[in-house]
Amino acid sequence: MLYAVLVDEKGRDMFLPDEEGLSSEETQVLIGLVDDETDSACGVLGVGVAPEEDEHFSLSISFIRLAKGYEDSDGERILLNFLLDIAPALGCSAVLCAGAFMDEADAEREKMLTELGFYEPEEKLPLYTFTISDLCVKDYKSDMACIRLSDAKDDQWDDFINETEDYDFFVMDQDMYEKDLSIFLTDDDKKVQAGALISLGGEVLFVDAIAAFGGDQEGLINDLILWGAEGAKSRLPGDTQVDIFLPGGKAYRDILMAATDKKAKRVGNLMTYTYETPVQ
């Protein structure tokens, strides 16, 4: 039998052994999964706090991990049920479950979330995939200069964050991105007009954030792809998979299709499922 427990700081190492980059500030609540037959840790759920207006806050699920051999158990449902049970006592207004949901692979997970009381979001950010060798952009469409994240000034980084605060994606710390592949496009006054933040997970290149807020958005996105392709092709094999969450509706999709000779395929969505905490 599996059961969930609230994990304090002393028990943290039991459920997150040898973990780096997971500070207490980022995961204020930890819920552990225990196998009572072996009395051993077999899963963990990490939760962060998402501040809202009027001093309210939501709990945002940071990660759920199940130990080897427990992937097909009911562990995730048990962890989520426990979190939803204690959510009113924690005083949060909602519990958020955000992430990439693949069209076929995550159908059962999405069904579980709705059964637990999460509601499906109205807005979905589509996830596309292709390979570096699929990129075939050849011509620039804007007169912007390109700088790598490694060369960006603090005020240029702040410009991008401020301009994209209402976008669907969330900008993480600079160190989470590949600084020689992530790029900004700047005007004559060195002001950022567009940017693409890129990370490398295993053998997959992730375009975590892409945005253009200058005048010619389509031209800027075209140039972001062109500059990004040049950097990626110089560093990685052509068959490297690229995943991108693409905002902007049909216009951005058409640019991506032209840039990949229609080889990019939509395989899922970036979504946030929301559970509204009952008022006590």
C-alpha positions as CSV (number, residue, x, y, z in Angstrom):
1,M,0.0,0.0,0.0
2,L,1.2,3.5,-0.8
3,Y,0.5,6.6,1.2
4,A,1.5,10.3,1.2
5,V,3.1,12.3,4.0
6,L,4.1,15.9,4.4
7,V,7.9,16.2,4.4
8,D,9.7,18.6,6.7
9,E,13.3,19.8,6.2
10,K,14.7,16.9,8.2
11,G,13.1,14.4,5.9
12,R,14.0,16.2,2.7
13,D,17.1,14.1,2.0
14,M,15.0,10.9,2.2
15,F,12.8,11.9,-0.7
16,L,15.3,14.1,-2.7
17,P,18.7,12.5,-2.2
18,D,21.6,14.2,-3.9
19,E,19.4,16.8,-5.6
20,E,20.9,20.0,-6.8
21,G,19.2,23.2,-7.9
22,L,16.0,22.6,-5.8
23,S,16.2,25.2,-3.1
24,S,13.7,25.5,-0.3
25,E,12.6,28.8,-1.7
26,E,11.5,27.2,-5.0
27,T,9.8,24.2,-3.3
28,Q,8.1,25.4,-0.1
29,V,5.9,22.3,0.2
30,L,7.2,18.7,-0.2
31,I,4.9,15.7,-0.2
32,G,6.5,12.3,-0.1
33,L,5.1,8.9,-1.2
34,V,5.9,5.9,1.0
35,D,5.5,2.2,0.4
36,D,4.4,0.8,3.7
37,E,5.5,-2.8,2.8
38,T,9.1,-1.7,2.5
39,D,8.8,1.5,4.6
40,S,10.8,3.3,1.8
41,A,10.4,6.5,-0.1
42,C,9.1,5.9,-3.6
43,G,7.9,9.3,-4.9
44,V,7.8,13.0,-4.2
45,L,5.8,16.0,-5.2
46,G,7.3,19.5,-5.0
47,V,5.2,22.7,-4.7
48,G,6.0,26.3,-5.0
49,V,4.1,29.5,-4.2
50,A,2.7,31.7,-6.9
51,P,1.8,35.2,-5.5
52,E,-1.4,36.8,-6.7
53,E,-3.0,40.2,-6.1
54,D,-4.6,41.2,-2.8
55,E,-2.2,39.1,-0.8
56,H,-3.6,35.9,-2.1
57,F,-1.4,33.1,-3.5
58,S,-1.7,29.8,-5.5
59,L,0.3,26.6,-5.1
60,S,2.1,25.6,-8.3
61,I,3.2,22.0,-8.7
62,S,6.9,22.1,-9.5
63,F,7.6,18.5,-10.1
64,I,6.3,14.9,-9.5
65,R,8.8,12.1,-9.4
66,L,8.2,8.4,-8.9
67,A,10.9,5.9,-8.2
68,K,11.8,3.2,-10.6
69,G,9.2,0.4,-10.5
70,Y,6.4,2.8,-9.3
71,E,5.8,4.6,-12.6
72,D,2.6,2.6,-13.3
73,S,1.3,2.7,-9.7
74,D,-1.4,5.0,-8.5
75,G,1.3,7.1,-6.9
76,E,0.7,10.4,-8.7
77,R,-3.0,10.3,-7.9
78,I,-2.2,9.7,-4.2
79,L,0.2,12.6,-4.1
80,L,-2.2,15.0,-5.8
81,N,-5.1,13.9,-3.6
82,F,-3.0,14.6,-0.5
83,L,-2.1,18.0,-1.8
84,L,-5.7,18.9,-2.6
85,D,-6.8,17.7,0.9
86,I,-4.4,20.0,2.7
87,A,-4.7,23.0,0.3
88,P,-7.5,24.7,2.2
89,A,-5.5,24.5,5.4
90,L,-2.5,26.1,3.7
91,G,-4.7,29.1,2.7
92,C,-4.1,29.1,-1.0
93,S,-6.7,30.2,-3.5
94,A,-5.9,27.5,-6.1
95,V,-3.5,24.7,-7.1
96,L,-1.9,24.9,-10.5
97,C,-0.6,22.0,-12.5
98,A,1.3,23.4,-15.5
99,G,3.4,21.6,-18.1
100,A,3.7,20.0,-21.5
101,F,0.9,17.5,-22.2
102,M,1.6,15.3,-25.2
103,D,-1.4,14.6,-27.4
104,E,-1.4,10.8,-27.0
105,A,1.0,9.9,-24.2
106,D,-0.7,12.1,-21.5
107,A,-4.4,11.4,-22.3
108,E,-4.8,9.3,-19.1
109,R,-3.0,11.9,-17.0
110,E,-5.3,14.7,-18.2
111,K,-8.3,12.4,-17.5
112,M,-7.0,11.9,-13.9
113,L,-6.6,15.7,-13.4
114,T,-10.2,16.4,-14.4
115,E,-11.4,13.5,-12.2
116,L,-9.6,15.1,-9.3
117,G,-11.4,18.4,-9.9
118,F,-8.8,20.3,-12.0
119,Y,-10.4,22.1,-14.9
120,E,-8.9,22.2,-18.4
121,P,-7.5,25.6,-19.5
122,E,-9.2,27.5,-22.3
123,E,-5.8,28.7,-23.6
124,K,-3.3,26.2,-24.9
125,L,0.2,27.0,-26.1
126,P,1.0,24.4,-28.9
127,L,4.2,22.4,-28.8
128,Y,5.9,21.7,-32.1
129,T,8.9,19.5,-32.8
130,F,11.5,19.3,-35.6
131,T,15.2,18.7,-36.1
132,I,17.9,21.3,-36.5
133,S,18.5,20.1,-40.1
134,D,14.9,20.9,-40.9
135,L,15.6,24.6,-40.6
136,C,15.9,26.3,-43.9
137,V,15.6,30.0,-43.3
138,K,18.1,31.9,-45.5
139,D,17.1,35.6,-45.6
140,Y,16.9,38.2,-42.8
141,K,13.7,40.3,-42.7
142,S,14.6,42.9,-40.1
143,D,17.6,45.3,-39.5
144,M,18.1,44.3,-35.9
145,A,21.4,43.3,-34.4
146,C,21.7,39.9,-32.6
147,I,23.4,39.4,-29.3
148,R,23.9,36.2,-27.3
149,L,22.6,35.9,-23.8
150,S,26.2,35.6,-22.7
151,D,26.8,39.1,-24.0
152,A,23.6,40.7,-22.8
153,K,23.6,43.5,-20.3
154,D,21.5,43.4,-17.1
155,D,19.1,46.0,-18.4
156,Q,18.6,44.1,-21.7
157,W,17.7,41.0,-19.7
158,D,15.3,43.1,-17.6
159,D,13.8,44.5,-20.8
160,F,12.9,41.1,-22.1
161,I,11.4,40.0,-18.7
162,N,9.3,43.2,-18.5
163,E,8.1,43.0,-22.1
164,T,7.0,39.3,-21.7
165,E,5.5,39.3,-18.2
166,D,2.0,38.8,-19.7
167,Y,3.1,36.0,-22.0
168,D,2.1,32.4,-21.5
169,F,5.6,31.3,-20.7
170,F,7.6,31.9,-17.5
171,V,11.1,33.2,-17.6
172,M,13.5,31.4,-15.3
173,D,16.9,32.4,-14.0
174,Q,19.5,33.1,-16.7
175,D,21.6,30.1,-15.6
176,M,18.8,27.8,-16.7
177,Y,19.4,28.7,-20.4
178,E,22.2,28.0,-22.9
179,K,23.9,31.4,-23.0
180,D,25.6,30.9,-26.3
181,L,22.4,29.7,-28.0
182,S,19.8,32.0,-26.4
183,I,19.6,35.3,-28.3
184,F,18.1,38.8,-28.3
185,L,17.5,41.1,-31.2
186,T,18.2,44.8,-30.5
187,D,17.6,48.1,-32.3
188,D,20.0,51.0,-32.9
189,D,19.6,52.1,-29.2
190,K,20.5,48.6,-27.9
191,K,16.9,48.0,-26.8
192,V,15.7,44.4,-26.9
193,Q,12.9,44.0,-29.5
194,A,12.7,40.1,-29.5
195,G,14.3,37.2,-27.9
196,A,14.5,33.4,-27.7
197,L,15.6,31.5,-24.5
198,I,16.9,28.1,-25.2
199,S,17.8,25.2,-22.9
200,L,19.3,21.7,-23.5
201,G,17.7,18.7,-21.8
202,G,19.4,15.5,-22.6
203,E,19.5,15.3,-26.4
204,V,16.6,17.7,-27.0
205,L,16.9,21.4,-27.6
206,F,14.1,23.4,-25.9
207,V,13.0,26.8,-27.1
208,D,11.5,27.7,-23.7
209,A,10.5,31.2,-24.6
210,I,10.2,33.1,-27.9
211,A,8.7,36.6,-28.3
212,A,8.8,39.6,-30.6
213,F,7.4,42.9,-29.4
214,G,8.9,45.2,-31.9
215,G,7.1,46.6,-34.9
216,D,7.4,43.8,-37.4
217,Q,6.8,40.8,-35.3
218,E,6.8,38.3,-38.1
219,G,10.1,39.6,-39.4
220,L,11.6,39.5,-36.0
221,I,10.5,35.9,-35.4
222,N,12.0,34.9,-38.8
223,D,15.3,36.4,-37.8
224,L,15.3,34.8,-34.3
225,I,14.9,31.4,-36.1
226,L,17.7,32.3,-38.5
227,W,20.1,33.4,-35.9
228,G,19.2,30.5,-33.6
229,A,19.6,28.0,-36.4
230,E,23.1,29.3,-37.2
231,G,24.2,28.9,-33.5
232,A,22.6,25.5,-33.1
233,K,24.0,24.1,-36.4
234,S,27.5,25.2,-35.4
235,R,27.3,23.3,-32.1
236,L,24.9,20.3,-32.4
237,P,24.3,17.5,-34.9
238,G,21.7,18.1,-37.5
239,D,19.4,15.3,-36.2
240,T,19.1,17.0,-32.8
241,Q,15.4,17.3,-31.9
242,V,14.1,20.8,-31.2
243,D,10.9,21.4,-29.2
244,I,9.2,24.8,-29.2
245,F,6.1,26.2,-27.5
246,L,4.9,28.7,-30.1
247,P,2.7,31.7,-29.2
248,G,1.1,34.0,-31.7
249,G,-1.5,31.9,-33.4
250,K,-1.6,31.3,-37.1
251,A,1.0,34.0,-38.1
252,Y,3.8,32.4,-35.9
253,R,2.8,28.9,-37.0
254,D,3.1,29.9,-40.7
255,I,6.6,31.3,-40.1
256,L,7.6,28.1,-38.4
257,M,6.2,26.0,-41.2
258,A,8.1,28.1,-43.8
259,A,11.3,27.9,-41.7
260,T,11.2,24.1,-41.5
261,D,9.8,23.4,-45.0
262,K,6.6,22.2,-43.3
263,K,8.4,19.5,-41.4
264,A,7.5,20.9,-37.9
265,K,4.8,18.8,-36.3
266,R,2.4,19.8,-33.5
267,V,2.7,17.0,-30.8
268,G,1.1,18.6,-27.7
269,N,0.3,21.7,-25.7
270,L,1.7,23.7,-22.8
271,M,-1.3,24.0,-20.4
272,T,-2.1,24.9,-16.9
273,Y,-4.8,22.9,-15.1
274,T,-6.4,24.7,-12.2
275,Y,-8.0,23.4,-9.0
276,E,-9.9,26.1,-7.1
277,T,-9.5,25.6,-3.4
278,P,-12.8,25.4,-1.5
279,V,-13.4,28.4,0.7
280,Q,-13.2,27.4,4.4
